[in-house]
Amino acid sequence: MADFKSKMTIEPNANLFNKGIDTGEKVQNVPLTALHGFPNHPFKVNIDDDLQAMADDIREKGVDQPIIARKREDGGYEIISGHRRRKACEIAGIAEIPTIVKNLTDDEAIIIMCSTNFHQRKTLLPSEKAFAYKMQLEAMKRQGQRTDLTSTQSVEKLSVEQLAEIVGEGREPIRRYIRLTELIPPILDLVDKGELNVIPAVYISFLDKDIEQPDILRAIESGFVPNVAQAKMLKEVSVNEGLTPEKMFEILRSEDRIHEHFRIPTGSVKKYFPAEYTDKQISKKIVEIVAEWAKNQMRSKGDAHER
């Protein structure tokens, strides 16, 4: 077991750049036009306020941290770490960027690419985590299979445990995120937008991609957003007997909507409470008010019946 972990080529984020400099790897200026994105790069490069601020800073001070790349067989370089810095340079009108060119295998490149983004990015979308976790886990498993271990199950278990330690995420959440890669893109977009929760989405990922997932997408777009219990039922029916549109809507229209949460905009109620009230106190008071209202409703119905 120890031999497996010792052969994993995973580096702490803090050492990724220093390693290249300490071992004599040269920093060189590479034209932006010679730099190509990493194949199936799971992290989005959005032109947002943060990227614009990075571009402004680079325009004023230059690039303070080299990107990491490797040579491509077809010419030019493949970015391992630094897709946002390259884009910021492009926005800033800078033609070249300091680059450390490393000699990396595909798996080493994947692990460094994912690890640096996990540590450098402030927020990650569920889809970004899903595909990045999957890529890195597969690379780690391939590295593990080159050791003395003969059990594929042992390799996978160690890989998941190590990935969990690297990214600071639990093993089960990692497995759930990876499962999201089985969703069709429009449903995964709904998860990214927060219109569909992760756990119901995990159950939906077991539905057939060609027929059942498009059907549930249309249902969600029509306002039938499944909760955990309903999504679990959809999966069970799909796996055991196949999910027809009729059965799907029967489940989605069911009253068994446990664990539902009503969302009340904070600003719409907070102004009616003392400033020192915490959110927990406000929530408790709202429940008390609703309970009293329900009692009054029942009392009114009883009086009306007696009359």
BELMOKA-V950376 format. One record per backbone hydrogen bond with DSSP energy under -0.5 kcal/mol. CO is the residue of the C=O (numbers start at 1). NH is the residue of the N-H. Records with the same first field share a line. If there is no record, write none. Layout:
CO=NH / NH
This chain:
1=5
2=6
3=7
4=7
5=8
8=10
12=15 / 16
13=16 / 17
14=18
15=19
16=20
17=21
18=22
19=23
20=25
21=24
26=28 / 101
28=30 / 99
30=97
31=34
32=35
34=77
36=79
38=41
44=46
46=48
48=52
49=53
50=54
51=55
52=56
53=57
54=58
55=59
56=60
57=61 / 62
58=62
62=64
67=100
68=80 / 81
69=102
70=78
72=75
76=72
77=36 / 79
78=70
81=68
82=86
83=87
84=88
85=89
86=90
87=91
88=92
89=93 / 94
90=93
95=32
97=30
98=67
99=28 / 101
100=69 / 102
102=104
105=109
106=110
107=111
108=112
109=113
110=114
111=115
112=116
113=117
114=118
115=119
116=120
117=121
125=129
126=130
127=131
128=132
129=133
130=134
131=135
132=136
133=137
134=138
135=139
136=140
137=141
138=142
139=143
140=144
141=145
143=146
144=147
150=152
151=155
152=156
153=157
154=158
155=159
156=160
157=161
158=162
159=163
160=164
161=165
162=166
163=167
164=168 / 169
170=174
171=175
172=176
173=177
174=178
175=179
176=180
177=180
178=181
179=182
180=183
184=187 / 188
185=189
186=190
187=191
188=192
189=193
190=195 / 196
191=194
197=201
198=202
199=203
200=204
201=205
203=206
204=207
208=213
211=215
212=216
213=217
214=218
215=219
216=220
217=221
218=222
219=224
220=223
223=225
224=226
227=231
228=232
229=233
230=234
231=235
232=236
233=237
234=238
235=239
236=240
237=241 / 242
242=244
244=248
245=249
246=250
247=251
248=252
249=253
251=254
255=257
256=258
257=260
262=264
263=265
265=268 / 269
266=269 / 270
267=271
269=272
270=273
274=277
278=282
279=283
280=284
281=285
282=286
283=287
284=288
285=289
286=290
287=291
288=292
289=293
290=294
291=295
292=296
293=297
294=298
295=299
296=300
297=301
298=302
299=303
300=304
301=305
302=306
303=307
